[in-house]
Amino acid sequence: MAIYIQLEEILKARNMTSKELCGKIGITEANLSILRSNKAKGVRFATINKICYYLNCEVGDILKFDGILEELDEDE
């Protein structure tokens, strides 16, 4: 995966549900689910900003790099 989102752990540590976070940052539960399941191909900086603000965390707390270079498909 190369870069993955570690949102579940932060939500649990902050005693916040994903539904509460959705309400605060203004995205749908479906889109947050895509982020939480690491199926997102991209995320806006504005969204990351809101997530970090409402979860009181740093970007590095939610975005992790696994040390693997992910090659893009030719058609992407």
Biopython code that builds the backbone (N, CA, C, O; Angstrom):
import numpy as np
from Bio.PDB.StructureBuilder import StructureBuilder

atoms = [
    (1, "MET", "N", (0.821, -1.197, 0.000)),
    (1, "MET", "CA", (0.000, 0.000, 0.000)),
    (1, "MET", "C", (0.861, 1.256, 0.000)),
    (1, "MET", "O", (0.407, 2.277, -0.517)),
    (2, "ALA", "N", (2.037, 1.248, 0.529)),
    (2, "ALA", "CA", (2.963, 2.384, 0.609)),
    (2, "ALA", "C", (2.546, 3.383, 1.682)),
    (2, "ALA", "O", (3.208, 3.478, 2.715)),
    (3, "ILE", "N", (1.470, 4.125, 1.464)),
    (3, "ILE", "CA", (0.978, 5.062, 2.479)),
    (3, "ILE", "C", (-0.405, 4.597, 2.903)),
    (3, "ILE", "O", (-1.263, 4.320, 2.065)),
    (4, "TYR", "N", (-0.611, 4.515, 4.196)),
    (4, "TYR", "CA", (-1.911, 4.095, 4.689)),
    (4, "TYR", "C", (-2.391, 5.033, 5.790)),
    (4, "TYR", "O", (-1.609, 5.764, 6.399)),
    (5, "ILE", "N", (-3.676, 4.993, 6.023)),
    (5, "ILE", "CA", (-4.313, 5.890, 6.985)),
    (5, "ILE", "C", (-4.646, 5.102, 8.241)),
    (5, "ILE", "O", (-5.320, 4.073, 8.192)),
    (6, "GLN", "N", (-4.168, 5.602, 9.348)),
    (6, "GLN", "CA", (-4.352, 4.941, 10.629)),
    (6, "GLN", "C", (-5.406, 5.707, 11.447)),
    (6, "GLN", "O", (-5.125, 6.214, 12.533)),
    (7, "LEU", "N", (-6.601, 5.775, 10.903)),
    (7, "LEU", "CA", (-7.658, 6.578, 11.502)),
    (7, "LEU", "C", (-8.376, 5.847, 12.626)),
    (7, "LEU", "O", (-8.757, 6.462, 13.621)),
    (8, "GLU", "N", (-8.561, 4.556, 12.477)),
    (8, "GLU", "CA", (-9.271, 3.761, 13.503)),
    (8, "GLU", "C", (-8.657, 3.952, 14.884)),
    (8, "GLU", "O", (-9.362, 4.195, 15.863)),
    (9, "GLU", "N", (-7.348, 3.840, 14.947)),
    (9, "GLU", "CA", (-6.641, 3.914, 16.221)),
    (9, "GLU", "C", (-6.809, 5.281, 16.875)),
    (9, "GLU", "O", (-7.001, 5.374, 18.087)),
    (10, "ILE", "N", (-6.737, 6.342, 16.072)),
    (10, "ILE", "CA", (-6.877, 7.696, 16.607)),
    (10, "ILE", "C", (-8.304, 7.933, 17.077)),
    (10, "ILE", "O", (-8.521, 8.533, 18.130)),
    (11, "LEU", "N", (-9.274, 7.466, 16.305)),
    (11, "LEU", "CA", (-10.674, 7.605, 16.727)),
    (11, "LEU", "C", (-10.909, 6.913, 18.069)),
    (11, "LEU", "O", (-11.542, 7.481, 18.959)),
    (12, "LYS", "N", (-10.409, 5.711, 18.211)),
    (12, "LYS", "CA", (-10.577, 4.984, 19.474)),
    (12, "LYS", "C", (-9.896, 5.709, 20.625)),
    (12, "LYS", "O", (-10.459, 5.820, 21.714)),
    (13, "ALA", "N", (-8.691, 6.200, 20.386)),
    (13, "ALA", "CA", (-7.945, 6.900, 21.435)),
    (13, "ALA", "C", (-8.657, 8.184, 21.870)),
    (13, "ALA", "O", (-8.541, 8.607, 23.020)),
    (14, "ARG", "N", (-9.393, 8.799, 20.940)),
    (14, "ARG", "CA", (-10.099, 10.052, 21.249)),
    (14, "ARG", "C", (-11.549, 9.814, 21.663)),
    (14, "ARG", "O", (-12.293, 10.765, 21.899)),
    (15, "ASN", "N", (-11.949, 8.551, 21.750)),
    (15, "ASN", "CA", (-13.331, 8.194, 22.093)),
    (15, "ASN", "C", (-14.343, 8.906, 21.202)),
    (15, "ASN", "O", (-15.334, 9.458, 21.680)),
    (16, "MET", "N", (-14.074, 8.882, 19.903)),
    (16, "MET", "CA", (-14.961, 9.515, 18.938)),
    (16, "MET", "C", (-15.385, 8.482, 17.913)),
    (16, "MET", "O", (-14.580, 7.655, 17.485)),
    (17, "THR", "N", (-16.635, 8.527, 17.524)),
    (17, "THR", "CA", (-17.113, 7.619, 16.483)),
    (17, "THR", "C", (-16.837, 8.237, 15.118)),
    (17, "THR", "O", (-16.644, 9.446, 14.991)),
    (18, "SER", "N", (-16.823, 7.391, 14.113)),
    (18, "SER", "CA", (-16.612, 7.896, 12.763)),
    (18, "SER", "C", (-17.776, 8.798, 12.350)),
    (18, "SER", "O", (-17.585, 9.757, 11.603)),
    (19, "LYS", "N", (-18.969, 8.496, 12.831)),
    (19, "LYS", "CA", (-20.136, 9.326, 12.519)),
    (19, "LYS", "C", (-19.976, 10.734, 13.101)),
    (19, "LYS", "O", (-20.324, 11.719, 12.450)),
    (20, "GLU", "N", (-19.452, 10.828, 14.323)),
    (20, "GLU", "CA", (-19.200, 12.138, 14.927)),
    (20, "GLU", "C", (-18.171, 12.918, 14.112)),
    (20, "GLU", "O", (-18.344, 14.110, 13.860)),
    (21, "LEU", "N", (-17.093, 12.236, 13.700)),
    (21, "LEU", "CA", (-16.059, 12.901, 12.928)),
    (21, "LEU", "C", (-16.609, 13.381, 11.588)),
    (21, "LEU", "O", (-16.287, 14.485, 11.149)),
    (22, "CYS", "N", (-17.420, 12.578, 10.945)),
    (22, "CYS", "CA", (-18.034, 12.976, 9.673)),
    (22, "CYS", "C", (-18.816, 14.274, 9.831)),
    (22, "CYS", "O", (-18.719, 15.177, 9.000)),
    (23, "GLY", "N", (-19.583, 14.353, 10.899)),
    (23, "GLY", "CA", (-20.369, 15.553, 11.152)),
    (23, "GLY", "C", (-19.501, 16.787, 11.345)),
    (23, "GLY", "O", (-19.859, 17.883, 10.912)),
    (24, "LYS", "N", (-18.371, 16.605, 11.990)),
    (24, "LYS", "CA", (-17.474, 17.728, 12.262)),
    (24, "LYS", "C", (-16.721, 18.185, 11.016)),
    (24, "LYS", "O", (-16.557, 19.385, 10.795)),
    (25, "ILE", "N", (-16.264, 17.234, 10.203)),
    (25, "ILE", "CA", (-15.426, 17.613, 9.057)),
    (25, "ILE", "C", (-16.217, 17.781, 7.771)),
    (25, "ILE", "O", (-15.681, 18.273, 6.778)),
    (26, "GLY", "N", (-17.480, 17.382, 7.773)),
    (26, "GLY", "CA", (-18.335, 17.616, 6.614)),
    (26, "GLY", "C", (-18.125, 16.683, 5.441)),
    (26, "GLY", "O", (-18.207, 17.110, 4.289)),
    (27, "ILE", "N", (-17.852, 15.407, 5.715)),
    (27, "ILE", "CA", (-17.810, 14.422, 4.632)),
    (27, "ILE", "C", (-18.788, 13.299, 4.958)),
    (27, "ILE", "O", (-19.220, 13.148, 6.100)),
    (28, "THR", "N", (-19.124, 12.530, 3.961)),
    (28, "THR", "CA", (-20.088, 11.449, 4.165)),
    (28, "THR", "C", (-19.427, 10.283, 4.896)),
    (28, "THR", "O", (-18.207, 10.124, 4.883)),
    (29, "GLU", "N", (-20.261, 9.486, 5.523)),
    (29, "GLU", "CA", (-19.744, 8.290, 6.191)),
    (29, "GLU", "C", (-19.124, 7.336, 5.178)),
    (29, "GLU", "O", (-18.163, 6.635, 5.496)),
    (30, "ALA", "N", (-19.662, 7.304, 3.968)),
    (30, "ALA", "CA", (-19.109, 6.440, 2.926)),
    (30, "ALA", "C", (-17.686, 6.870, 2.575)),
    (30, "ALA", "O", (-16.801, 6.026, 2.434)),
    (31, "ASN", "N", (-17.464, 8.173, 2.433)),
    (31, "ASN", "CA", (-16.116, 8.656, 2.107)),
    (31, "ASN", "C", (-15.148, 8.429, 3.262)),
    (31, "ASN", "O", (-13.989, 8.086, 3.030)),
    (32, "LEU", "N", (-15.594, 8.611, 4.490)),
    (32, "LEU", "CA", (-14.714, 8.340, 5.628)),
    (32, "LEU", "C", (-14.396, 6.850, 5.706)),
    (32, "LEU", "O", (-13.285, 6.464, 6.071)),
    (33, "SER", "N", (-15.363, 6.028, 5.365)),
    (33, "SER", "CA", (-15.140, 4.583, 5.351)),
    (33, "SER", "C", (-14.065, 4.203, 4.340)),
    (33, "SER", "O", (-13.249, 3.318, 4.598)),
    (34, "ILE", "N", (-14.066, 4.869, 3.192)),
    (34, "ILE", "CA", (-13.041, 4.622, 2.176)),
    (34, "ILE", "C", (-11.668, 4.987, 2.728)),
    (34, "ILE", "O", (-10.695, 4.268, 2.502)),
    (35, "LEU", "N", (-11.588, 6.100, 3.448)),
    (35, "LEU", "CA", (-10.323, 6.487, 4.076)),
    (35, "LEU", "C", (-9.896, 5.469, 5.125)),
    (35, "LEU", "O", (-8.748, 5.025, 5.134)),
    (36, "ARG", "N", (-10.818, 5.100, 6.003)),
    (36, "ARG", "CA", (-10.514, 4.178, 7.104)),
    (36, "ARG", "C", (-10.069, 2.813, 6.598)),
    (36, "ARG", "O", (-9.249, 2.149, 7.233)),
    (37, "SER", "N", (-10.606, 2.393, 5.459)),
    (37, "SER", "CA", (-10.275, 1.069, 4.927)),
    (37, "SER", "C", (-9.066, 1.104, 3.997)),
    (37, "SER", "O", (-8.710, 0.091, 3.395)),
    (38, "ASN", "N", (-8.429, 2.284, 3.881)),
    (38, "ASN", "CA", (-7.248, 2.463, 3.033)),
    (38, "ASN", "C", (-7.511, 2.160, 1.567)),
    (38, "ASN", "O", (-6.627, 1.676, 0.860)),
    (39, "LYS", "N", (-8.719, 2.444, 1.110)),
    (39, "LYS", "CA", (-9.060, 2.245, -0.294)),
    (39, "LYS", "C", (-9.038, 3.552, -1.074)),
    (39, "LYS", "O", (-9.252, 3.559, -2.286)),
    (40, "ALA", "N", (-8.778, 4.661, -0.381)),
    (40, "ALA", "CA", (-8.738, 5.967, -1.043)),
    (40, "ALA", "C", (-7.485, 6.078, -1.901)),
    (40, "ALA", "O", (-6.405, 5.647, -1.497)),
    (41, "LYS", "N", (-7.633, 6.651, -3.073)),
    (41, "LYS", "CA", (-6.482, 6.882, -3.951)),
    (41, "LYS", "C", (-5.920, 8.277, -3.727)),
    (41, "LYS", "O", (-4.827, 8.591, -4.198)),
    (42, "GLY", "N", (-6.653, 9.109, -3.017)),
    (42, "GLY", "CA", (-6.205, 10.464, -2.733)),
    (42, "GLY", "C", (-7.081, 11.075, -1.656)),
    (42, "GLY", "O", (-8.176, 10.589, -1.372)),
    (43, "VAL", "N", (-6.583, 12.141, -1.066)),
    (43, "VAL", "CA", (-7.349, 12.856, -0.048)),
    (43, "VAL", "C", (-6.927, 14.324, -0.106)),
    (43, "VAL", "O", (-5.751, 14.629, -0.304)),
    (44, "ARG", "N", (-7.870, 15.208, 0.063)),
    (44, "ARG", "CA", (-7.578, 16.642, 0.014)),
    (44, "ARG", "C", (-6.877, 17.080, 1.289)),
    (44, "ARG", "O", (-7.153, 16.578, 2.378)),
    (45, "PHE", "N", (-5.959, 18.037, 1.124)),
    (45, "PHE", "CA", (-5.280, 18.594, 2.289)),
    (45, "PHE", "C", (-6.282, 19.229, 3.244)),
    (45, "PHE", "O", (-6.096, 19.175, 4.459)),
    (46, "ALA", "N", (-7.338, 19.827, 2.711)),
    (46, "ALA", "CA", (-8.359, 20.445, 3.561)),
    (46, "ALA", "C", (-9.027, 19.401, 4.454)),
    (46, "ALA", "O", (-9.341, 19.677, 5.612)),
    (47, "THR", "N", (-9.241, 18.211, 3.915)),
    (47, "THR", "CA", (-9.840, 17.132, 4.701)),
    (47, "THR", "C", (-8.878, 16.664, 5.783)),
    (47, "THR", "O", (-9.283, 16.457, 6.927)),
    (48, "ILE", "N", (-7.613, 16.496, 5.432)),
    (48, "ILE", "CA", (-6.608, 16.098, 6.424)),
    (48, "ILE", "C", (-6.511, 17.155, 7.516)),
    (48, "ILE", "O", (-6.406, 16.830, 8.699)),
    (49, "ASN", "N", (-6.545, 18.423, 7.111)),
    (49, "ASN", "CA", (-6.493, 19.527, 8.065)),
    (49, "ASN", "C", (-7.628, 19.425, 9.076)),
    (49, "ASN", "O", (-7.402, 19.552, 10.279)),
    (50, "LYS", "N", (-8.839, 19.199, 8.595)),
    (50, "LYS", "CA", (-10.004, 19.092, 9.488)),
    (50, "LYS", "C", (-9.903, 17.863, 10.387)),
    (50, "LYS", "O", (-10.215, 17.935, 11.576)),
    (51, "ILE", "N", (-9.470, 16.745, 9.828)),
    (51, "ILE", "CA", (-9.320, 15.524, 10.635)),
    (51, "ILE", "C", (-8.330, 15.770, 11.766)),
    (51, "ILE", "O", (-8.604, 15.436, 12.919)),
    (52, "CYS", "N", (-7.189, 16.349, 11.439)),
    (52, "CYS", "CA", (-6.175, 16.619, 12.465)),
    (52, "CYS", "C", (-6.678, 17.617, 13.501)),
    (52, "CYS", "O", (-6.405, 17.467, 14.692)),
    (53, "TYR", "N", (-7.405, 18.622, 13.058)),
    (53, "TYR", "CA", (-7.941, 19.629, 13.983)),
    (53, "TYR", "C", (-8.907, 18.987, 14.977)),
    (53, "TYR", "O", (-8.761, 19.153, 16.188)),
    (54, "TYR", "N", (-9.887, 18.258, 14.463)),
    (54, "TYR", "CA", (-10.918, 17.703, 15.342)),
    (54, "TYR", "C", (-10.447, 16.501, 16.155)),
    (54, "TYR", "O", (-11.024, 16.197, 17.199)),
    (55, "LEU", "N", (-9.411, 15.818, 15.690)),
    (55, "LEU", "CA", (-8.866, 14.706, 16.468)),
    (55, "LEU", "C", (-7.657, 15.138, 17.297)),
    (55, "LEU", "O", (-7.074, 14.339, 18.029)),
    (56, "ASN", "N", (-7.293, 16.409, 17.169)),
    (56, "ASN", "CA", (-6.162, 16.959, 17.920)),
    (56, "ASN", "C", (-4.926, 16.075, 17.750)),
    (56, "ASN", "O", (-4.349, 15.580, 18.718)),
    (57, "CYS", "N", (-4.542, 15.896, 16.484)),
    (57, "CYS", "CA", (-3.389, 15.053, 16.183)),
    (57, "CYS", "C", (-2.558, 15.677, 15.077)),
    (57, "CYS", "O", (-2.962, 16.669, 14.471)),
    (58, "GLU", "N", (-1.415, 15.103, 14.821)),
    (58, "GLU", "CA", (-0.533, 15.533, 13.750)),
    (58, "GLU", "C", (-0.793, 14.678, 12.506)),
    (58, "GLU", "O", (-1.308, 13.564, 12.600)),
    (59, "VAL", "N", (-0.433, 15.210, 11.361)),
    (59, "VAL", "CA", (-0.598, 14.467, 10.110)),
    (59, "VAL", "C", (0.094, 13.106, 10.201)),
    (59, "VAL", "O", (-0.447, 12.100, 9.741)),
    (60, "GLY", "N", (1.277, 13.078, 10.789)),
    (60, "GLY", "CA", (2.030, 11.835, 10.928)),
    (60, "GLY", "C", (1.381, 10.819, 11.856)),
    (60, "GLY", "O", (1.758, 9.648, 11.860)),
    (61, "ASP", "N", (0.413, 11.260, 12.636)),
    (61, "ASP", "CA", (-0.320, 10.324, 13.494)),
    (61, "ASP", "C", (-1.319, 9.505, 12.685)),
    (61, "ASP", "O", (-1.656, 8.384, 13.065)),
    (62, "ILE", "N", (-1.792, 10.060, 11.573)),
    (62, "ILE", "CA", (-2.800, 9.344, 10.792)),
    (62, "ILE", "C", (-2.271, 8.810, 9.463)),
    (62, "ILE", "O", (-2.768, 7.798, 8.967)),
    (63, "LEU", "N", (-1.272, 9.470, 8.879)),
    (63, "LEU", "CA", (-0.689, 8.982, 7.624)),
    (63, "LEU", "C", (0.619, 8.269, 7.924)),
    (63, "LEU", "O", (1.520, 8.847, 8.532)),
    (64, "LYS", "N", (0.724, 7.039, 7.508)),
    (64, "LYS", "CA", (1.916, 6.224, 7.750)),
    (64, "LYS", "C", (2.474, 5.716, 6.425)),
    (64, "LYS", "O", (1.734, 5.484, 5.470)),
    (65, "PHE", "N", (3.798, 5.548, 6.387)),
    (65, "PHE", "CA", (4.491, 5.030, 5.215)),
    (65, "PHE", "C", (5.106, 3.684, 5.580)),
    (65, "PHE", "O", (5.810, 3.570, 6.583)),
    (66, "ASP", "N", (4.839, 2.665, 4.764)),
    (66, "ASP", "CA", (5.319, 1.323, 5.090)),
    (66, "ASP", "C", (6.678, 0.986, 4.473)),
    (66, "ASP", "O", (7.158, -0.138, 4.617)),
    (67, "GLY", "N", (7.300, 1.946, 3.789)),
    (67, "GLY", "CA", (8.629, 1.726, 3.228)),
    (67, "GLY", "C", (8.642, 1.080, 1.860)),
    (67, "GLY", "O", (9.709, 0.778, 1.326)),
    (68, "ILE", "N", (7.470, 0.866, 1.287)),
    (68, "ILE", "CA", (7.381, 0.212, -0.019)),
    (68, "ILE", "C", (7.003, 1.247, -1.073)),
    (68, "ILE", "O", (6.064, 2.020, -0.886)),
    (69, "LEU", "N", (7.742, 1.256, -2.186)),
    (69, "LEU", "CA", (7.419, 2.137, -3.294)),
    (69, "LEU", "C", (6.270, 1.527, -4.074)),
    (69, "LEU", "O", (6.370, 0.411, -4.584)),
    (70, "GLU", "N", (5.183, 2.269, -4.159)),
    (70, "GLU", "CA", (4.023, 1.778, -4.896)),
    (70, "GLU", "C", (4.082, 2.331, -6.311)),
    (70, "GLU", "O", (4.087, 3.546, -6.508)),
    (71, "GLU", "N", (4.125, 1.463, -7.272)),
    (71, "GLU", "CA", (4.163, 1.857, -8.682)),
    (71, "GLU", "C", (2.738, 2.065, -9.165)),
    (71, "GLU", "O", (1.847, 1.274, -8.856)),
    (72, "LEU", "N", (2.528, 3.129, -9.920)),
    (72, "LEU", "CA", (1.221, 3.393, -10.490)),
    (72, "LEU", "C", (1.012, 2.550, -11.741)),
    (72, "LEU", "O", (1.954, 2.265, -12.481)),
    (73, "ASP", "N", (-0.230, 2.160, -11.960)),
    (73, "ASP", "CA", (-0.564, 1.467, -13.210)),
    (73, "ASP", "C", (-0.442, 2.467, -14.346)),
    (73, "ASP", "O", (-0.612, 3.668, -14.136)),
    (74, "GLU", "N", (-0.152, 1.990, -15.536)),
    (74, "GLU", "CA", (0.001, 2.851, -16.709)),
    (74, "GLU", "C", (-1.272, 3.617, -17.025)),
    (74, "GLU", "O", (-1.204, 4.738, -17.528)),
    (75, "ASP", "N", (-2.458, 3.021, -16.734)),
    (75, "ASP", "CA", (-3.703, 3.685, -17.084)),
    (75, "ASP", "C", (-4.230, 4.592, -15.993)),
    (75, "ASP", "O", (-5.341, 5.106, -16.126)),
    (76, "GLU", "N", (-3.492, 4.813, -14.928)),
    (76, "GLU", "CA", (-3.940, 5.711, -13.853)),
    (76, "GLU", "C", (-3.364, 7.080, -14.053)),
    (76, "GLU", "O", (-3.622, 7.981, -13.254)),
]
sb = StructureBuilder()
sb.init_structure("model")
sb.init_model(0)
sb.init_chain("A")
sb.init_seg("    ")
for serial, (resi, resn, name, xyz) in enumerate(atoms, 1):
    if name == "N":
        sb.init_residue(resn, " ", resi, " ")
    sb.init_atom(name, np.array(xyz, "f"), 0.0, 1.0, " ", f" {name:<3s}", serial, name[0])
structure = sb.get_structure()
